[in-house]
Amino acid sequence: MNLRESWLLFALGSAFFAALTALFGKLGVAGINSNLATFIRTVVILLVTAGILSLRSEWARPSGLSWQTWLFLVLSGIATGLSWLCYYRALQLGPVSKVAPIDKLSVAFVIVLGLLVLGEKPSLPTLIGGALILAGALVIAIF
């Protein structure tokens, strides 16, 4: 397996950086409006992504993209923004040790949506894993 092209490596990187996002976000929203904190975070993400595109010479004209690609990227951006606004407000109001795991219910939601919307075939390990995530989130939320 080529590690540089492995989805698993990038997925683990995503999980690690999401953990740092929760920790730094909790520290960052102290004493600031959570919506303003989300805006600042978004500007930083824009700058970092622009820097990566520049360093890798990956800038391209998006004119060749289909309307479906534009639609789904715009909808994804809206969903991301709303998720971040909710997440930062939750971090402001609750403990990071509870907020972040509840946020990861997105994994269980996406399993269901993948099955219903994308027609993905369920596997026993995926269904068991999703159920365990749901159970863990319920334990964290209730106790």
DRENTORKOL-3810 file (N, C-alpha, C; in nm, 4 decimals):
REM DRENTORKOL-3810
@n.u->0.0850; n.v->-0.1189; n.w->0.0000; ca.u->0.0000; ca.v->0.0000; ca.w->0.0000; c.u->0.0891; c.v->0.1246; c.w->0.0000
@n.u->0.0618; n.v->0.2141; n.w->-0.0924; ca.u->0.1340; ca.v->0.3400; ca.w->-0.1019; c.u->0.0784; c.v->0.4360; c.w->0.0031
@n.u->0.1561; n.v->0.4644; n.w->0.1064; ca.u->0.1074; ca.v->0.5469; ca.w->0.2173; c.u->0.0668; c.v->0.6872; c.w->0.1739
@n.u->0.1383; n.v->0.7438; n.w->0.0763; ca.u->0.1071; ca.v->0.8802; ca.w->0.0314; c.u->-0.0293; c.v->0.8877; c.w->-0.0366
@n.u->-0.0794; n.v->0.7756; n.w->-0.0862; ca.u->-0.2080; ca.v->0.7730; ca.w->-0.1553; c.u->-0.3141; c.v->0.6971; c.w->-0.0760
@n.u->-0.2850; n.v->0.6616; n.w->0.0458; ca.u->-0.3764; ca.v->0.5802; ca.w->0.1259; c.u->-0.4881; c.v->0.6645; c.w->0.1870
@n.u->-0.6117; n.v->0.6241; n.w->0.1616; ca.u->-0.7252; ca.v->0.6939; ca.w->0.2228; c.u->-0.7182; c.v->0.6817; c.w->0.3740
@n.u->-0.6674; n.v->0.5696; n.w->0.4224; ca.u->-0.6615; ca.v->0.5479; ca.w->0.5665; c.u->-0.5668; c.v->0.6468; c.w->0.6337
@n.u->-0.4536; n.v->0.6735; n.w->0.5719; ca.u->-0.3588; ca.v->0.7703; ca.w->0.6277; c.u->-0.4243; c.v->0.9085; c.w->0.6380
@n.u->-0.4922; n.v->0.9492; n.w->0.5309; ca.u->-0.5574; ca.v->1.0800; ca.w->0.5327; c.u->-0.6748; c.v->1.0825; c.w->0.6302
@n.u->-0.7469; n.v->0.9722; n.w->0.6430; ca.u->-0.8575; ca.v->0.9658; ca.w->0.7389; c.u->-0.8055; c.v->0.9768; c.w->0.8820
@n.u->-0.6939; n.v->0.9111; n.w->0.9121; ca.u->-0.6337; ca.v->0.9227; ca.w->1.0453; c.u->-0.5825; c.v->1.0638; c.w->1.0694
@n.u->-0.5239; n.v->1.1248; n.w->0.9665; ca.u->-0.4815; ca.v->1.2642; ca.w->0.9774; c.u->-0.6006; c.v->1.3549; c.w->1.0054
@n.u->-0.7111; n.v->1.3297; n.w->0.9377; ca.u->-0.8327; ca.v->1.4076; ca.w->0.9605; c.u->-0.8796; c.v->1.3944; c.w->1.1049
@n.u->-0.8788; n.v->1.2722; n.w->1.1566; ca.u->-0.9216; ca.v->1.2498; ca.w->1.2955; c.u->-0.8290; c.v->1.3208; c.w->1.3938
@n.u->-0.6993; n.v->1.3121; n.w->1.3695; ca.u->-0.6025; ca.v->1.3774; ca.w->1.4585; c.u->-0.6223; c.v->1.5287; c.w->1.4576
@n.u->-0.6336; n.v->1.5870; n.w->1.3370; ca.u->-0.6501; ca.v->1.7318; ca.w->1.3290; c.u->-0.7877; c.v->1.7755; c.w->1.3791
@n.u->-0.8878; n.v->1.6900; n.w->1.3671; ca.u->-1.0189; ca.v->1.7213; ca.w->1.4245; c.u->-1.0098; c.v->1.7268; c.w->1.5770
@n.u->-0.9283; n.v->1.6382; n.w->1.6348; ca.u->-0.9084; ca.v->1.6418; ca.w->1.7800; c.u->-0.8412; c.v->1.7731; c.w->1.8208
@n.u->-0.7401; n.v->1.8146; n.w->1.7447; ca.u->-0.6754; ca.v->1.9424; ca.w->1.7737; c.u->-0.7722; c.v->2.0585; c.w->1.7529
@n.u->-0.8587; n.v->2.0467; n.w->1.6517; ca.u->-0.9598; ca.v->2.1494; ca.w->1.6263; c.u->-1.0487; c.v->2.1675; c.w->1.7486
@n.u->-1.0903; n.v->2.0570; n.w->1.8077; ca.u->-1.1755; ca.v->2.0647; ca.w->1.9264; c.u->-1.1023; c.v->2.1308; c.w->2.0424
@n.u->-0.9806; n.v->2.0869; n.w->2.0664; ca.u->-0.9031; ca.v->2.1414; ca.w->2.1776; c.u->-0.8752; c.v->2.2905; c.w->2.1587
@n.u->-0.8200; n.v->2.3264; n.w->2.0431; ca.u->-0.7873; ca.v->2.4671; ca.w->2.0175; c.u->-0.9141; c.v->2.5519; c.w->2.0074
@n.u->-1.0202; n.v->2.4941; n.w->1.9517; ca.u->-1.1462; ca.v->2.5669; ca.w->1.9409; c.u->-1.2043; c.v->2.6000; c.w->2.0775
@n.u->-1.2004; n.v->2.5039; n.w->2.1683; ca.u->-1.2506; ca.v->2.5275; ca.w->2.3040; c.u->-1.1727; c.v->2.6403; c.w->2.3698
@n.u->-1.0425; n.v->2.6374; n.w->2.3538; ca.u->-0.9595; ca.v->2.7443; ca.w->2.4114; c.u->-0.9838; c.v->2.8773; c.w->2.3404
@n.u->-1.0108; n.v->2.8722; n.w->2.2108; ca.u->-1.0261; ca.v->2.9935; ca.w->2.1313; c.u->-1.1583; c.v->3.0652; c.w->2.1475
@n.u->-1.2652; n.v->2.9933; n.w->2.1835; ca.u->-1.3962; ca.v->3.0588; ca.w->2.1940; c.u->-1.4189; c.v->3.1233; c.w->2.3302
@n.u->-1.3245; n.v->3.1069; n.w->2.4199; ca.u->-1.3376; ca.v->3.1688; ca.w->2.5516; c.u->-1.3309; c.v->3.3209; c.w->2.5360
@n.u->-1.4376; n.v->3.3889; n.w->2.5738; ca.u->-1.4386; ca.v->3.5346; ca.w->2.5736; c.u->-1.4624; c.v->3.5981; c.w->2.4377
@n.u->-1.5104; n.v->3.5223; n.w->2.3395; ca.u->-1.5376; ca.v->3.5770; ca.w->2.2067; c.u->-1.6696; c.v->3.5190; c.w->2.1568
@n.u->-1.7402; n.v->3.5932; n.w->2.0754; ca.u->-1.8628; ca.v->3.5447; ca.w->2.0142; c.u->-1.8295; c.v->3.4231; c.w->1.9280
@n.u->-1.9049; n.v->3.3151; n.w->1.9413; ca.u->-1.8727; ca.v->3.1921; ca.w->1.8687; c.u->-1.8847; c.v->3.2097; c.w->1.7172
@n.u->-1.9731; n.v->3.2973; n.w->1.6711; ca.u->-1.9852; ca.v->3.3213; ca.w->1.5267; c.u->-1.8624; c.v->3.3943; c.w->1.4733
@n.u->-1.8106; n.v->3.4905; n.w->1.5498; ca.u->-1.6884; ca.v->3.5601; ca.w->1.5106; c.u->-1.5707; c.v->3.4629; c.w->1.5104
@n.u->-1.5660; n.v->3.3742; n.w->1.6091; ca.u->-1.4601; ca.v->3.2733; ca.w->1.6146; c.u->-1.4652; c.v->3.1843; c.w->1.4907
@n.u->-1.5850; n.v->3.1467; n.w->1.4485; ca.u->-1.6013; ca.v->3.0647; ca.w->1.3285; c.u->-1.5535; c.v->3.1409; c.w->1.2052
@n.u->-1.5834; n.v->3.2696; n.w->1.1978; ca.u->-1.5396; ca.v->3.3513; ca.w->1.0852; c.u->-1.3868; c.v->3.3561; c.w->1.0783
@n.u->-1.3228; n.v->3.3800; n.w->1.1925; ca.u->-1.1765; ca.v->3.3857; ca.w->1.1965; c.u->-1.1180; c.v->3.2523; c.w->1.1512
@n.u->-1.1744; n.v->3.1430; n.w->1.2014; ca.u->-1.1300; ca.v->3.0091; ca.w->1.1628; c.u->-1.1438; c.v->2.9898; c.w->1.0121
@n.u->-1.2534; n.v->3.0364; n.w->0.9553; ca.u->-1.2778; ca.v->3.0209; ca.w->0.8122; c.u->-1.1763; c.v->3.0982; c.w->0.7289
@n.u->-1.1428; n.v->3.2195; n.w->0.7721; ca.u->-1.0424; ca.v->3.2992; ca.w->0.7005; c.u->-0.9070; c.v->3.2285; c.w->0.7047
@n.u->-0.8720; n.v->3.1723; n.w->0.8196; ca.u->-0.7457; ca.v->3.0992; ca.w->0.8315; c.u->-0.7459; c.v->2.9792; c.w->0.7368
@n.u->-0.8557; n.v->2.9057; n.w->0.7327; ca.u->-0.8651; ca.v->2.7896; ca.w->0.6431; c.u->-0.8496; c.v->2.8332; c.w->0.4978
@n.u->-0.9128; n.v->2.9439; n.w->0.4611; ca.u->-0.9016; ca.v->2.9970; ca.w->0.3249; c.u->-0.7552; c.v->3.0274; c.w->0.2908
@n.u->-0.6858; n.v->3.0935; n.w->0.3829; ca.u->-0.5463; ca.v->3.1297; ca.w->0.3593; c.u->-0.4555; c.v->3.0063; c.w->0.3510
@n.u->-0.4763; n.v->2.9106; n.w->0.4394; ca.u->-0.3947; ca.v->2.7888; ca.w->0.4381; c.u->-0.4184; c.v->2.7111; c.w->0.3088
@n.u->-0.5448; n.v->2.6975; n.w->0.2689; ca.u->-0.5749; ca.v->2.6240; ca.w->0.1457; c.u->-0.5182; c.v->2.6955; c.w->0.0237
@n.u->-0.5295; n.v->2.8283; n.w->0.0195; ca.u->-0.4713; ca.v->2.9047; ca.w->-0.0913; c.u->-0.3196; c.v->2.8853; c.w->-0.0951
@n.u->-0.2570; n.v->2.8824; n.w->0.0200; ca.u->-0.1128; ca.v->2.8590; ca.w->0.0264; c.u->-0.0749; c.v->2.7213; c.w->-0.0267
@n.u->-0.1514; n.v->2.6196; n.w->0.0100; ca.u->-0.1243; ca.v->2.4838; ca.w->-0.0386; c.u->-0.1430; c.v->2.4774; c.w->-0.1905
@n.u->-0.2514; n.v->2.5365; n.w->-0.2402; ca.u->-0.2741; ca.v->2.5395; ca.w->-0.3853; c.u->-0.1578; c.v->2.6078; c.w->-0.4567
@n.u->-0.1087; n.v->2.7163; n.w->-0.3994; ca.u->0.0022; ca.v->2.7897; ca.w->-0.4604; c.u->0.1314; c.v->2.7087; c.w->-0.4572
@n.u->0.1635; n.v->2.6512; n.w->-0.3439; ca.u->0.2871; ca.v->2.5728; ca.w->-0.3311; c.u->0.2877; c.v->2.4523; c.w->-0.4242
@n.u->0.1717; n.v->2.3931; n.w->-0.4467; ca.u->0.1618; ca.v->2.2737; ca.w->-0.5309; c.u->0.1260; c.v->2.3066; c.w->-0.6758
@n.u->0.1149; n.v->2.4358; n.w->-0.7069; ca.u->0.0775; ca.v->2.4805; ca.w->-0.8426; c.u->-0.0501; c.v->2.4113; c.w->-0.8908
@n.u->-0.1514; n.v->2.4114; n.w->-0.8055; ca.u->-0.2763; ca.v->2.3420; ca.w->-0.8378; c.u->-0.3919; c.v->2.4364; c.w->-0.8692
@n.u->-0.3625; n.v->2.5650; n.w->-0.8841; ca.u->-0.4690; ca.v->2.6581; ca.w->-0.9196; c.u->-0.5191; c.v->2.6229; c.w->-1.0589
@n.u->-0.6497; n.v->2.6245; n.w->-1.0776; ca.u->-0.7088; ca.v->2.5958; ca.w->-1.2089; c.u->-0.8378; c.v->2.6753; c.w->-1.2227
@n.u->-0.8760; n.v->2.7014; n.w->-1.3473; ca.u->-1.0031; ca.v->2.7711; ca.w->-1.3725; c.u->-1.1176; c.v->2.6740; c.w->-1.3478
@n.u->-1.2111; n.v->2.7112; n.w->-1.2638; ca.u->-1.3234; ca.v->2.6206; ca.w->-1.2361; c.u->-1.4330; c.v->2.6254; c.w->-1.3430
@n.u->-1.4075; n.v->2.6923; n.w->-1.4548; ca.u->-1.5121; ca.v->2.7098; ca.w->-1.5566; c.u->-1.5562; c.v->2.5784; c.w->-1.6202
@n.u->-1.4730; n.v->2.4762; n.w->-1.6150; ca.u->-1.5083; ca.v->2.3483; ca.w->-1.6754; c.u->-1.5928; c.v->2.2585; c.w->-1.5874
@n.u->-1.6267; n.v->2.3060; n.w->-1.4689; ca.u->-1.7042; ca.v->2.2227; ca.w->-1.3768; c.u->-1.8516; c.v->2.2231; c.w->-1.4150
@n.u->-1.9161; n.v->2.1093; n.w->-1.3971; ca.u->-2.0588; ca.v->2.0991; ca.w->-1.4281; c.u->-2.1406; c.v->2.1730; c.w->-1.3225
@n.u->-2.2652; n.v->2.2024; n.w->-1.3554; ca.u->-2.3526; ca.v->2.2703; ca.w->-1.2601; c.u->-2.3783; c.v->2.1818; c.w->-1.1385
@n.u->-2.3787; n.v->2.0467; n.w->-1.1587; ca.u->-2.3995; ca.v->1.9562; ca.w->-1.0452; c.u->-2.2819; c.v->1.9645; c.w->-0.9475
@n.u->-2.1608; n.v->1.9730; n.w->-1.0026; ca.u->-2.0434; ca.v->1.9863; ca.w->-0.9163; c.u->-2.0525; c.v->2.1150; c.w->-0.8360
@n.u->-2.0846; n.v->2.2253; n.w->-0.9027; ca.u->-2.1010; ca.v->2.3538; ca.w->-0.8333; c.u->-2.2083; c.v->2.3439; c.w->-0.7261
@n.u->-2.3228; n.v->2.2864; n.w->-0.7616; ca.u->-2.4342; ca.v->2.2760; ca.w->-0.6672; c.u->-2.3928; c.v->2.2002; c.w->-0.5417
@n.u->-2.3317; n.v->2.0826; n.w->-0.5606; ca.u->-2.2976; ca.v->2.0016; ca.w->-0.4442; c.u->-2.1825; c.v->2.0612; c.w->-0.3632
@n.u->-2.0889; n.v->2.1290; n.w->-0.4288; ca.u->-1.9829; ca.v->2.1966; ca.w->-0.3528; c.u->-2.0391; c.v->2.3152; c.w->-0.2738
@n.u->-2.1325; n.v->2.3898; n.w->-0.3334; ca.u->-2.1952; ca.v->2.5008; ca.w->-0.2604; c.u->-2.2770; c.v->2.4469; c.w->-0.1428
@n.u->-2.3551; n.v->2.3411; n.w->-0.1667; ca.u->-2.4328; ca.v->2.2816; ca.w->-0.0570; c.u->-2.3412; c.v->2.2277; c.w->0.0524
@n.u->-2.2296; n.v->2.1675; n.w->0.0128; ca.u->-2.1326; ca.v->2.1182; ca.w->0.1106; c.u->-2.0736; c.v->2.2331; c.w->0.1912
@n.u->-2.0451; n.v->2.3439; n.w->0.1242; ca.u->-1.9935; ca.v->2.4613; ca.w->0.1945; c.u->-2.0932; c.v->2.5169; c.w->0.2939
@n.u->-2.2202; n.v->2.5220; n.w->0.2539; ca.u->-2.3254; ca.v->2.5696; ca.w->0.3451; c.u->-2.3363; c.v->2.4766; c.w->0.4652
@n.u->-2.3367; n.v->2.3455; n.w->0.4383; ca.u->-2.3457; ca.v->2.2483; ca.w->0.5481; c.u->-2.2242; c.v->2.2592; c.w->0.6404
@n.u->-2.1057; n.v->2.2774; n.w->0.5833; ca.u->-1.9845; ca.v->2.2931; ca.w->0.6643; c.u->-1.9947; c.v->2.4167; c.w->0.7525
@n.u->-2.0359; n.v->2.5276; n.w->0.6933; ca.u->-2.0494; ca.v->2.6512; ca.w->0.7705; c.u->-2.1478; c.v->2.6367; c.w->0.8851
@n.u->-2.2629; n.v->2.5776; n.w->0.8575; ca.u->-2.3622; ca.v->2.5585; ca.w->0.9632; c.u->-2.3101; c.v->2.4630; c.w->1.0707
@n.u->-2.2382; n.v->2.3585; n.w->1.0279; ca.u->-2.1792; ca.v->2.2650; ca.w->1.1238; c.u->-2.0790; c.v->2.3367; c.w->1.2144
@n.u->-1.9932; n.v->2.4197; n.w->1.1550; ca.u->-1.8933; ca.v->2.4912; ca.w->1.2341; c.u->-1.9575; c.v->2.5905; c.w->1.3292
@n.u->-2.0607; n.v->2.6598; n.w->1.2842; ca.u->-2.1290; ca.v->2.7548; ca.w->1.3725; c.u->-2.1892; c.v->2.6832; c.w->1.4925
@n.u->-2.2540; n.v->2.5695; n.w->1.4666; ca.u->-2.3117; ca.v->2.4903; ca.w->1.5765; c.u->-2.2017; c.v->2.4354; c.w->1.6678
@n.u->-2.0940; n.v->2.3883; n.w->1.6070; ca.u->-1.9852; ca.v->2.3272; ca.w->1.6825; c.u->-1.9196; c.v->2.4276; c.w->1.7772
@n.u->-1.8886; n.v->2.5457; n.w->1.7262; ca.u->-1.8234; ca.v->2.6458; ca.w->1.8113; c.u->-1.9153; c.v->2.6944; c.w->1.9222
@n.u->-2.0446; n.v->2.7050; n.w->1.8920; ca.u->-2.1385; ca.v->2.7434; ca.w->1.9980; c.u->-2.1464; c.v->2.6337; c.w->2.1039
@n.u->-2.1505; n.v->2.5089; n.w->2.0582; ca.u->-2.1532; ca.v->2.3965; ca.w->2.1525; c.u->-2.0262; c.v->2.3947; c.w->2.2381
@n.u->-1.9102; n.v->2.4212; n.w->2.1752; ca.u->-1.7854; ca.v->2.4259; ca.w->2.2519; c.u->-1.7877; c.v->2.5374; c.w->2.3554
@n.u->-1.8512; n.v->2.6475; n.w->2.3194; ca.u->-1.8594; ca.v->2.7598; ca.w->2.4120; c.u->-1.9463; c.v->2.7246; c.w->2.5328
@n.u->-2.0493; n.v->2.6433; n.w->2.5096; ca.u->-2.1460; ca.v->2.6129; ca.w->2.6145; c.u->-2.1147; c.v->2.4862; c.w->2.6932
@n.u->-2.0418; n.v->2.3930; n.w->2.6331; ca.u->-2.0225; ca.v->2.2637; ca.w->2.6982; c.u->-1.8778; c.v->2.2204; c.w->2.7022
@n.u->-1.8504; n.v->2.1110; n.w->2.7724; ca.u->-1.7135; ca.v->2.0595; ca.w->2.7827; c.u->-1.6706; c.v->1.9923; c.w->2.6525
@n.u->-1.5477; n.v->2.0168; n.w->2.6123; ca.u->-1.4956; ca.v->1.9605; ca.w->2.4878; c.u->-1.5022; c.v->1.8080; c.w->2.4902
@n.u->-1.4875; n.v->1.7483; n.w->2.6083; ca.u->-1.4902; ca.v->1.6029; ca.w->2.6207; c.u->-1.6277; c.v->1.5439; c.w->2.5910
@n.u->-1.7304; n.v->1.6269; n.w->2.5914; ca.u->-1.8648; ca.v->1.5807; ca.w->2.5534; c.u->-1.9044; c.v->1.6315; c.w->2.4152
@n.u->-1.8694; n.v->1.7549; n.w->2.3846; ca.u->-1.9093; ca.v->1.8145; ca.w->2.2566; c.u->-1.8480; c.v->1.7391; c.w->2.1394
@n.u->-1.7170; n.v->1.7160; n.w->2.1431; ca.u->-1.6491; ca.v->1.6527; ca.w->2.0295; c.u->-1.7024; c.v->1.5123; c.w->1.9998
@n.u->-1.7210; n.v->1.4266; n.w->2.1013; ca.u->-1.7764; ca.v->1.2943; ca.w->2.0696; c.u->-1.9197; c.v->1.3001; c.w->2.0141
@n.u->-2.0011; n.v->1.3913; n.w->2.0654; ca.u->-2.1367; ca.v->1.4044; ca.w->2.0125; c.u->-2.1306; c.v->1.4515; c.w->1.8675
@n.u->-2.0389; n.v->1.5430; n.w->1.8392; ca.u->-2.0191; ca.v->1.5898; ca.w->1.7018; c.u->-1.9864; c.v->1.4735; c.w->1.6089
@n.u->-1.9188; n.v->1.3727; n.w->1.6597; ca.u->-1.8801; ca.v->1.2588; ca.w->1.5771; c.u->-1.9980; c.v->1.1662; c.w->1.5472
@n.u->-2.1146; n.v->1.1988; n.w->1.5974; ca.u->-2.2348; ca.v->1.1283; ca.w->1.5517; c.u->-2.2527; c.v->1.1477; c.w->1.4013
@n.u->-2.1822; n.v->1.2465; n.w->1.3470; ca.u->-2.1840; ca.v->1.2661; ca.w->1.2019; c.u->-2.1424; c.v->1.1376; c.w->1.1304
@n.u->-2.0589; n.v->1.0568; n.w->1.1921; ca.u->-2.0173; ca.v->0.9302; ca.w->1.1323; c.u->-2.1372; c.v->0.8369; c.w->1.1181
@n.u->-2.2167; n.v->0.8255; n.w->1.2239; ca.u->-2.3360; ca.v->0.7408; ca.w->1.2171; c.u->-2.4360; c.v->0.7984; c.w->1.1169
@n.u->-2.4524; n.v->0.9309; n.w->1.1168; ca.u->-2.5443; ca.v->0.9940; ca.w->1.0211; c.u->-2.5012; c.v->0.9664; c.w->0.8770
@n.u->-2.3715; n.v->0.9781; n.w->0.8499; ca.u->-2.3248; ca.v->0.9590; ca.w->0.7126; c.u->-2.3342; c.v->0.8131; c.w->0.6693
@n.u->-2.3238; n.v->0.7198; n.w->0.7622; ca.u->-2.3459; ca.v->0.5789; ca.w->0.7276; c.u->-2.4887; c.v->0.5610; c.w->0.6779
@n.u->-2.5846; n.v->0.6145; n.w->0.7528; ca.u->-2.7257; ca.v->0.6041; ca.w->0.7135; c.u->-2.7499; c.v->0.6762; c.w->0.5813
@n.u->-2.6966; n.v->0.7980; n.w->0.5664; ca.u->-2.7156; ca.v->0.8733; ca.w->0.4428; c.u->-2.6484; c.v->0.8048; c.w->0.3238
@n.u->-2.5327; n.v->0.7445; n.w->0.3464; ca.u->-2.4664; ca.v->0.6690; ca.w->0.2401; c.u->-2.5509; c.v->0.5536; c.w->0.1908
@n.u->-2.6177; n.v->0.4876; n.w->0.2843; ca.u->-2.7059; ca.v->0.3767; ca.w->0.2481; c.u->-2.8300; c.v->0.4268; c.w->0.1747
@n.u->-2.8929; n.v->0.5317; n.w->0.2286; ca.u->-3.0195; ca.v->0.5804; ca.w->0.1736; c.u->-3.0029; c.v->0.6625; c.w->0.0457
@n.u->-2.9077; n.v->0.7541; n.w->0.0456; ca.u->-2.8948; ca.v->0.8480; ca.w->-0.0664; c.u->-2.8028; c.v->0.7948; c.w->-0.1755
@n.u->-2.6902; n.v->0.7352; n.w->-0.1362; ca.u->-2.5924; ca.v->0.6900; ca.w->-0.2346; c.u->-2.6082; c.v->0.5433; c.w->-0.2731
@n.u->-2.6953; n.v->0.4722; n.w->-0.2005; ca.u->-2.7178; ca.v->0.3315; ca.w->-0.2324; c.u->-2.6011; c.v->0.2412; c.w->-0.1972
@n.u->-2.5179; n.v->0.2848; n.w->-0.1031; ca.u->-2.4062; ca.v->0.2001; ca.w->-0.0619; c.u->-2.4597; c.v->0.0742; c.w->0.0055
@n.u->-2.3895; n.v->-0.0331; n.w->-0.0102; ca.u->-2.4299; ca.v->-0.1607; ca.w->0.0487; c.u->-2.3773; c.v->-0.1700; c.w->0.1914
@n.u->-2.4669; n.v->-0.1995; n.w->0.2867; ca.u->-2.4208; ca.v->-0.2077; ca.w->0.4258; c.u->-2.3392; c.v->-0.3348; c.w->0.4489
@n.u->-2.2349; n.v->-0.3200; n.w->0.5268; ca.u->-2.1595; ca.v->-0.4378; ca.w->0.5704; c.u->-2.1824; c.v->-0.4526; c.w->0.7200
@n.u->-2.1674; n.v->-0.5732; n.w->0.7677; ca.u->-2.1864; ca.v->-0.5978; ca.w->0.9106; c.u->-2.0906; c.v->-0.5139; c.w->0.9953
@n.u->-1.9617; n.v->-0.5071; n.w->0.9619; ca.u->-1.8717; ca.v->-0.4227; ca.w->1.0423; c.u->-1.9133; c.v->-0.2748; c.w->1.0425
@n.u->-1.9607; n.v->-0.2242; n.w->0.9284; ca.u->-2.0037; ca.v->-0.0841; ca.w->0.9226; c.u->-2.1254; c.v->-0.0617; c.w->1.0100
@n.u->-2.2220; n.v->-0.1522; n.w->1.0037; ca.u->-2.3434; ca.v->-0.1381; ca.w->1.0848; c.u->-2.3124; c.v->-0.1507; c.w->1.2338
@n.u->-2.2264; n.v->-0.2439; n.w->1.2696; ca.u->-2.1882; ca.v->-0.2599; ca.w->1.4103; c.u->-2.1116; c.v->-0.1369; c.w->1.4583
@n.u->-2.0167; n.v->-0.0907; n.w->1.3773; ca.u->-1.9406; ca.v->0.0287; ca.w->1.4139; c.u->-2.0299; c.v->0.1502; c.w->1.4308
@n.u->-2.1238; n.v->0.1694; n.w->1.3394; ca.u->-2.2183; ca.v->0.2810; ca.w->1.3499; c.u->-2.3027; c.v->0.2713; c.w->1.4758
@n.u->-2.3478; n.v->0.1497; n.w->1.5072; ca.u->-2.4280; ca.v->0.1293; ca.w->1.6286; c.u->-2.3457; c.v->0.1584; c.w->1.7540
@n.u->-2.2191; n.v->0.1198; n.w->1.7534; ca.u->-2.1330; ca.v->0.1467; ca.w->1.8684; c.u->-2.1068; c.v->0.2971; c.w->1.8844
@n.u->-2.0900; n.v->0.3676; n.w->1.7728; ca.u->-2.0730; ca.v->0.5135; ca.w->1.7791; c.u->-2.1978; c.v->0.5767; c.w->1.8389
@n.u->-2.3131; n.v->0.5336; n.w->1.7929; ca.u->-2.4398; ca.v->0.5849; ca.w->1.8457; c.u->-2.4516; c.v->0.5546; c.w->1.9951
@n.u->-2.4196; n.v->0.4332; n.w->2.0340; ca.u->-2.4268; ca.v->0.3956; ca.w->2.1757; c.u->-2.3301; c.v->0.4798; c.w->2.2592
@n.u->-2.2086; n.v->0.4986; n.w->2.2092; ca.u->-2.1106; ca.v->0.5803; ca.w->2.2813; c.u->-2.1566; c.v->0.7237; c.w->2.2974
@n.u->-2.2141; n.v->0.7798; n.w->2.1913; ca.u->-2.2639; ca.v->0.9176; ca.w->2.1993; c.u->-2.3778; c.v->0.9284; c.w->2.2995
@n.u->-2.4648; n.v->0.8295; n.w->2.3023; ca.u->-2.5745; ca.v->0.8307; ca.w->2.3990; c.u->-2.5219; c.v->0.8227; c.w->2.5423
@n.u->-2.4232; n.v->0.7391; n.w->2.5662; ca.u->-2.3638; ca.v->0.7273; ca.w->2.7004; c.u->-2.3024; c.v->0.8612; c.w->2.7406
@n.u->-2.2296; n.v->0.9227; n.w->2.6491; ca.u->-2.1647; ca.v->1.0496; ca.w->2.6790; c.u->-2.2680; c.v->1.1599; c.w->2.7047
@n.u->-2.3743; n.v->1.1631; n.w->2.6254; ca.u->-2.4758; ca.v->1.2683; ca.w->2.6388; c.u->-2.5586; c.v->1.2533; c.w->2.7658
@n.u->-2.5849; n.v->1.1296; n.w->2.8052; ca.u->-2.6756; ca.v->1.1054; ca.w->2.9180; c.u->-2.6036; c.v->1.1087; c.w->3.0524
@n.u->-2.4815; n.v->1.0597; n.w->3.0570; ca.u->-2.4116; ca.v->1.0470; ca.w->3.1865; c.u->-2.3087; c.v->1.1528; c.w->3.2085
END
